[in-house]
């Protein structure tokens, strides 16, 4: 199964919510998933004393064999909340999700490294932690077994008092999970010789990760004596391939360039014509993707800005594509390519309009409270979770007031599930509740807002210092875009895009730019990669 994540299609889910437990002085946190002989996968959160706070069962009778379930584990020491988020797709192709919570159980001094992983490596792709969210314990992409004769544990994660080696990043020959291969590993193999762990990871004495302790494990230890684990850098990259999928085309609803997506080739067109040639030149693991209007451009004739213009950046982009052009939200070939080439995916969709806009500068629409409810996560974001997107940007999100349901309900749920949340564009000082969130904006907006009015807008340095991330999208210079008063038809647009991207990267900033366009124009995009790594 691919970590870009092909979702499962479980059908009706039977839920059982039990009473919440009080905090225990001795019991540790536990997250589990078990597959039952009656055709269910049962998830639970509880403690090491065997008490279950909440559980949820997904029936497997309608699951497609090529789909799966994503489980995200979260623990917040500041609030004491233990959380398990589940996302899947039902038999009709509709994304679904639910959350399990237990309050008052996470110790104030606990960290996500203090969690012991155990899982069936053949059915599950596991990842520990999240570079942009310190409270995400891990994620599991689960491909359930076709059938089981008895209750079978798929994964178990237990909170401990001590830091744990990362079983999801196995070091060849490291039979005792010490993150070093030495003579103790050889002794560990010999003392467990003959053990069959039935695909559970970690497996005591298993030095080669095949869940059986045999002569091959002795050879694996000997081959790798002296090796040590190297911490992998799973953090976000500073160079992003910015790609306008739906664009903001007021003259053509849902226009998508056929080399990005078309109904015949689907997203394979993007791999063939746009992303693939860039990877061929600069290699894998060199950039991430930020896709603008990731589910296409859709008109919304019922919602207008005060000027009377149609609200173009609608929140329901994903939902409308699912209903009217479903291939547009089947990112499978593109997501698989991205995973294989170490490319994280970020998407951008419309503004959640769940607050009363009567006193807002960009008001004028009818409030839609359901935009802010976490129960609708699957409705507005389902396919983005399904295909392993790491973050989502939201149009005009700096207009959100402090009492917005999206800020209090939906955004925290996204973050608990490991999703980085971006607001657009730069937050004003009059809205301090937005400081600390990641920000995405065009470079000309950074120039115009905090660049010329730092007394009104938070600066990039303040945004980053508060824990957010800042992305500079390179489109046009301030005042020089087509239809702007300063537009010059002789302006060397590609040269400017390349130069400003290189400059910002050399300054240590994060940049989103159309890499394929620069490549076709003959620019040295490898230099951008090099600058992003300095």
Secondary structure, DSSP 8 states (H G I E B T S, - for coil): --TTT-------EEEE--------SS--EEEEEEEETTTEEEEEEEETTS-EEEEEEEE-TT--TT--EEEEEEEETTTTEEEEEEEEE-TTS-EEEEEEEE-S-S-TT--TTSEEEEEETTTEEEEE--TT-TTEEEEEEE---S--SS-EEEEEEEE-SS----TTS--TT-TTSSSB-SHHHHHHHHHTTT-B-TTEES-TT-SSSSSB-SHHHHHHHHHTTT-B------S--SEEEEEESSTT-TTSTT---TTT-BTTTBTHHHIIIIIHHHHHHH-TTS-EEEEETTT-----TT-B-TTS-B--S-TTHHHHHHHH-GGGG--HHHHHHHHHTT--EEEEE-----S--TTSTT--S---GGGG-GGGHHHHHHHHHHTT--EEEETTGGG--TT-HIIIIIHHHHHHTT-EEEESS--BTT-GGGTTSEEEEEHHHHHHTTTT-TTTB--HHHHHHTT--EEEE-S--TT-STTSTT--TT--HHHHHHHHHHHHHHTT-EEEE-HHHHHHTT--HHHHHHHHH-
